[in-house]
Amino acid sequence: MPKKSVRQMFRKYPDVVTIPQVCEMLGVSRNYAYLLVKQGKLIRLDLGRIVRVTKSSVIELKEKSLQKSENSPV
């Protein structure tokens, strides 16, 4: 899937997204989304006790994931 397609998929989301939005975008659980943040795979923005993630980091992670799946043998 071309990079432009991933960006098109997520165009309706704001530049900074919530954890529930990350879950929706990546199709992962809430716990896994927090794990991705903790591992530094998603860029975290702290607003007090509220955690937000940059949409660009979600797009980058999705592109890397798709690239790996395209390159892996079936």
Residue, then its C-alpha position, 0 to 999 in steps of 0.5 A: m500500500p503506497k504511503k499516500s493511501v495510508r495518509q488518505m485512510f487517516r485524513k479524517y483524524p486530527d493531527v493529535v489523536t487520543i488513545p481510543q482513536v489510535c486503537e481505531m486507526l491501528g485496530v489494536s486494544r487499548n492496552y496495546a496502544y499504551l504499550l506502543v506509547k511506552q515503547g516509544k513507537l508512538i510520539r506521546l504528548d502529555l497534557g496533564r494526565i491526558v495522553r495524546v499521540t501525534k497522527s504522524s507517528v501513527i501513520e509512520l508505524k502503520e507504514k512500517s507495519l505494511q512494509k514488513s508484511e509486504n516483504s515477509p514470505v507467505 
